[in-house]
């Protein structure tokens, strides 16, 4: 099975990521990212919540998902549940809204004035436009043009 293999739940097709997202949301967590290794042996799931993730959260989620994946007959060799880390990826508009005021680094799909990589303070997100403060100036970037974005850890 591939990453986007359909699973049949309640009469409709649901991708693995959708299944995990709805399940985790019901448990009070947010699905940040899903990784599957070659040959689908390792299934790595990154989760978060407003207060952050601790080891007890990972154990709870792992136990719950192990049973769910068995019931749904989803083949995997090993399940890993983890926090997204200090350099958490930002994927959805809600992620950018949550981390306003934080320093982020991002890479655009299509260069803006010959540049793809930016680091700055995330100031606003509105109607798909990110306002990134770089050296005191605001730069408007289209969320749809962001290929990758991550928090810059505060150490």
C-alpha positions as CSV (number, residue, x, y, z in Angstrom):
1,X,0.0,0.0,0.0
2,X,1.2,3.5,-0.8
3,X,1.0,6.6,1.2
4,X,-2.3,7.6,-0.4
5,X,-3.9,4.2,-0.6
6,X,-7.6,4.3,0.0
7,X,-9.1,2.7,3.0
8,X,-12.8,2.1,3.3
9,X,-14.4,3.6,6.3
10,X,-18.1,4.1,6.8
11,X,-18.8,3.4,3.2
12,X,-16.3,6.0,1.8
13,X,-12.7,6.0,0.7
14,X,-10.3,7.7,3.1
15,X,-6.6,8.3,2.7
16,X,-4.3,7.2,5.5
17,X,-3.5,10.8,6.4
18,X,-7.2,11.7,6.6
19,X,-7.8,8.6,8.8
20,X,-5.0,9.6,11.1
21,X,-6.0,13.3,11.2
22,X,-9.7,12.6,12.1
23,X,-8.7,10.0,14.7
24,X,-6.0,12.3,16.4
25,X,-8.3,15.3,16.3
26,X,-10.9,13.2,18.2
27,X,-8.2,12.5,20.8
28,X,-7.3,16.2,21.2
29,X,-4.1,16.1,19.0
30,X,-3.1,17.6,15.7
31,X,-1.5,15.6,13.0
32,X,1.6,17.5,11.8
33,X,3.2,15.0,9.3
34,X,3.2,11.4,8.2
35,X,6.2,9.6,6.8
36,X,6.3,6.1,5.4
37,X,9.6,4.4,4.6
38,X,10.4,2.4,1.6
39,X,8.4,-0.8,1.5
40,X,6.0,0.7,4.0
41,X,7.8,-0.9,7.0
42,X,8.2,2.2,9.1
43,X,5.2,4.5,9.7
44,X,6.3,7.7,11.5
45,X,3.7,10.1,12.8
46,X,4.4,13.6,14.1
47,X,1.7,15.0,16.4
48,X,1.3,18.2,18.4
49,X,-1.1,20.0,20.7
50,X,-1.1,23.5,22.2
51,X,0.7,22.5,25.4
52,X,3.3,20.5,23.5
53,X,3.8,16.7,23.4
54,X,5.3,14.5,26.2
55,X,6.2,10.9,26.2
56,X,2.9,9.9,27.8
57,X,1.1,11.5,24.9
58,X,3.2,9.4,22.4
59,X,2.5,6.2,24.4
60,X,-1.3,6.9,24.4
61,X,-1.4,7.7,20.7
62,X,0.8,4.8,19.8
63,X,-1.4,2.3,21.7
64,X,-4.6,3.8,20.1
65,X,-3.2,3.9,16.6
66,X,-1.8,0.3,16.8
67,X,-5.3,-1.0,17.4
68,X,-6.8,1.3,14.8
69,X,-4.3,0.3,12.1
70,X,-4.9,-3.4,12.9
71,X,-8.7,-3.0,12.6
72,X,-8.3,-1.1,9.3
73,X,-5.9,-3.7,8.1
74,X,-3.1,-1.2,7.3
75,X,0.2,-2.9,6.8
76,X,3.3,-1.5,8.5
77,X,6.2,-3.0,10.3
78,X,6.9,-0.4,13.0
79,X,5.0,2.6,14.3
80,X,6.8,5.7,15.7
81,X,4.9,8.6,17.2
82,X,6.8,11.7,17.9
83,X,6.6,15.4,18.6
84,X,7.4,17.6,15.5
85,X,10.5,19.0,17.3
86,X,11.7,22.5,17.9
87,X,11.9,23.1,14.1
88,X,8.3,22.1,13.6
89,X,7.1,22.1,10.0
90,X,4.3,24.6,9.0
91,X,2.0,23.2,6.4
92,X,-1.5,24.6,6.8
93,X,-2.7,28.2,7.1
94,X,-3.8,27.3,10.7
95,X,-0.1,26.4,11.5
96,X,1.0,29.9,10.3
97,X,-1.7,31.6,12.3
98,X,-0.8,29.7,15.5
99,X,2.9,30.7,15.2
100,X,2.6,34.4,14.4
101,X,5.4,36.3,16.0
102,X,7.9,33.4,15.7
103,X,10.9,33.3,13.4
104,X,10.4,30.9,10.5
105,X,12.4,29.8,7.5
106,X,10.7,28.9,4.3
107,X,11.4,27.9,0.7
108,X,9.2,29.1,-2.1
109,X,8.3,26.9,-5.1
110,X,8.6,29.8,-7.5
111,X,11.4,32.4,-6.8
112,X,10.4,35.9,-5.8
113,X,12.9,38.4,-7.3
114,X,15.3,35.6,-7.9
115,X,15.2,34.3,-4.3
116,X,13.6,31.1,-3.0
117,X,14.8,31.0,0.7
118,X,13.7,33.4,3.3
119,X,14.1,33.7,7.1
120,X,12.0,36.2,9.1
121,X,9.4,36.9,11.7
122,X,6.0,35.7,10.8
123,X,3.8,38.8,11.3
124,X,0.4,38.0,9.7
125,X,-1.5,35.5,7.7
126,X,-4.6,36.7,5.9
127,X,-6.5,35.2,2.9
128,X,-3.5,33.0,1.8
129,X,-0.9,35.8,2.1
130,X,1.9,35.5,4.6
131,X,3.5,38.7,5.9
132,X,7.1,38.0,6.8
133,X,9.3,40.6,8.5
134,X,12.8,40.6,7.2
135,X,15.3,43.2,8.4
136,X,12.4,45.5,9.4
137,X,10.6,45.3,6.1
138,X,7.3,43.4,5.5
139,X,7.3,41.0,2.6
140,X,4.0,39.5,1.2
141,X,4.3,35.9,0.2
142,X,1.5,33.7,-1.2
143,X,0.9,30.6,1.0
144,X,0.2,28.6,-2.2
145,X,3.8,29.3,-3.3
146,X,5.4,28.0,-0.1
147,X,7.1,24.7,-0.7
148,X,8.5,24.1,2.8
149,X,8.3,26.1,6.0
150,X,9.7,25.4,9.5
151,X,10.0,27.2,12.8
152,X,13.5,28.4,13.7
153,X,14.2,27.0,17.1
154,X,14.8,29.4,20.0
155,X,17.7,28.2,22.0
